[in-house]
Amino acid sequence: MQTNVSTLLREFPKVKRAALRGERVVIQTREGNLLLSAESPPDRTLLGSMRGTFTDAGTDLSAPTLPASAWNPSL
């Protein structure tokens, strides 16, 4: 798809859809041509950048983690 800056600003949703479809979008300017491309988002997990930091210790997190003698509730 060939476009210019004015058309890019006026019809951005149309140009964006073309880039997301994988079309080659060339924006013609006075200084030179620009190429608009879409990049797919990286796979995201719940842990994100912490991936590999946590390990599974096999602990049952639905049960108390401290023994009853360690509980000393007070105000």
DORO-585121 format. One record per residue (C-alpha): residue number from 1; x, y, z. Coordinates in nm, 2 decimals, always signed. Layout:
BEGIN
site num = NUM; X = X; Y = Y; Z = Z
...
% end
This chain:
BEGIN
site num = 1; X = +0.00; Y = +0.00; Z = +0.00
site num = 2; X = +0.13; Y = +0.34; Z = -0.09
site num = 3; X = +0.02; Y = +0.64; Z = +0.11
site num = 4; X = +0.14; Y = +0.99; Z = +0.21
site num = 5; X = +0.15; Y = +1.16; Z = +0.55
site num = 6; X = -0.18; Y = +1.35; Z = +0.49
site num = 7; X = -0.36; Y = +1.03; Z = +0.41
site num = 8; X = -0.20; Y = +0.85; Z = +0.69
site num = 9; X = -0.33; Y = +1.11; Z = +0.94
site num = 10; X = -0.68; Y = +1.12; Z = +0.78
site num = 11; X = -0.72; Y = +0.75; Z = +0.73
site num = 12; X = -0.50; Y = +0.60; Z = +1.01
site num = 13; X = -0.74; Y = +0.31; Z = +1.09
site num = 14; X = -0.74; Y = +0.19; Z = +0.73
site num = 15; X = -0.36; Y = +0.21; Z = +0.71
site num = 16; X = -0.32; Y = +0.04; Z = +1.04
site num = 17; X = -0.55; Y = -0.25; Z = +0.93
site num = 18; X = -0.34; Y = -0.29; Z = +0.62
site num = 19; X = -0.02; Y = -0.31; Z = +0.82
site num = 20; X = -0.17; Y = -0.56; Z = +1.07
site num = 21; X = -0.28; Y = -0.78; Z = +0.77
site num = 22; X = +0.09; Y = -0.80; Z = +0.68
site num = 23; X = +0.08; Y = -0.56; Z = +0.38
site num = 24; X = +0.38; Y = -0.35; Z = +0.30
site num = 25; X = +0.28; Y = +0.01; Z = +0.38
site num = 26; X = +0.51; Y = +0.27; Z = +0.23
site num = 27; X = +0.46; Y = +0.63; Z = +0.34
site num = 28; X = +0.59; Y = +0.88; Z = +0.10
site num = 29; X = +0.74; Y = +1.20; Z = +0.25
site num = 30; X = +0.95; Y = +1.48; Z = +0.10
site num = 31; X = +1.26; Y = +1.36; Z = +0.29
site num = 32; X = +1.22; Y = +1.00; Z = +0.17
site num = 33; X = +0.99; Y = +0.70; Z = +0.20
site num = 34; X = +0.90; Y = +0.54; Z = +0.54
site num = 35; X = +0.80; Y = +0.17; Z = +0.58
site num = 36; X = +0.53; Y = +0.09; Z = +0.83
site num = 37; X = +0.52; Y = -0.26; Z = +0.96
site num = 38; X = +0.33; Y = -0.44; Z = +1.24
site num = 39; X = +0.50; Y = -0.65; Z = +1.50
site num = 40; X = +0.31; Y = -0.92; Z = +1.68
site num = 41; X = +0.31; Y = -0.88; Z = +2.06
site num = 42; X = +0.54; Y = -1.12; Z = +2.24
site num = 43; X = +0.39; Y = -1.42; Z = +2.43
site num = 44; X = +0.29; Y = -1.30; Z = +2.77
site num = 45; X = +0.27; Y = -1.51; Z = +3.07
site num = 46; X = +0.14; Y = -1.44; Z = +3.42
site num = 47; X = +0.49; Y = -1.42; Z = +3.56
site num = 48; X = +0.63; Y = -1.20; Z = +3.27
site num = 49; X = +1.00; Y = -1.11; Z = +3.34
site num = 50; X = +1.00; Y = -1.33; Z = +3.65
site num = 51; X = +0.99; Y = -1.65; Z = +3.44
site num = 52; X = +1.24; Y = -1.90; Z = +3.56
site num = 53; X = +1.28; Y = -1.73; Z = +3.90
site num = 54; X = +1.01; Y = -1.93; Z = +4.09
site num = 55; X = +1.02; Y = -2.30; Z = +4.14
site num = 56; X = +0.75; Y = -2.54; Z = +4.25
site num = 57; X = +0.83; Y = -2.67; Z = +4.60
site num = 58; X = +0.52; Y = -2.89; Z = +4.61
site num = 59; X = +0.37; Y = -2.70; Z = +4.90
site num = 60; X = +0.00; Y = -2.71; Z = +4.95
site num = 61; X = -0.09; Y = -2.34; Z = +4.96
site num = 62; X = -0.44; Y = -2.41; Z = +5.08
site num = 63; X = -0.32; Y = -2.54; Z = +5.41
site num = 64; X = -0.15; Y = -2.34; Z = +5.69
site num = 65; X = +0.23; Y = -2.29; Z = +5.62
site num = 66; X = +0.32; Y = -2.24; Z = +5.99
site num = 67; X = +0.29; Y = -2.49; Z = +6.27
site num = 68; X = +0.02; Y = -2.42; Z = +6.53
site num = 69; X = +0.29; Y = -2.34; Z = +6.79
site num = 70; X = +0.41; Y = -2.05; Z = +6.58
site num = 71; X = +0.08; Y = -1.87; Z = +6.60
site num = 72; X = +0.09; Y = -1.62; Z = +6.89
site num = 73; X = -0.19; Y = -1.39; Z = +6.81
site num = 74; X = -0.19; Y = -1.07; Z = +7.02
site num = 75; X = -0.32; Y = -0.72; Z = +7.00
% end
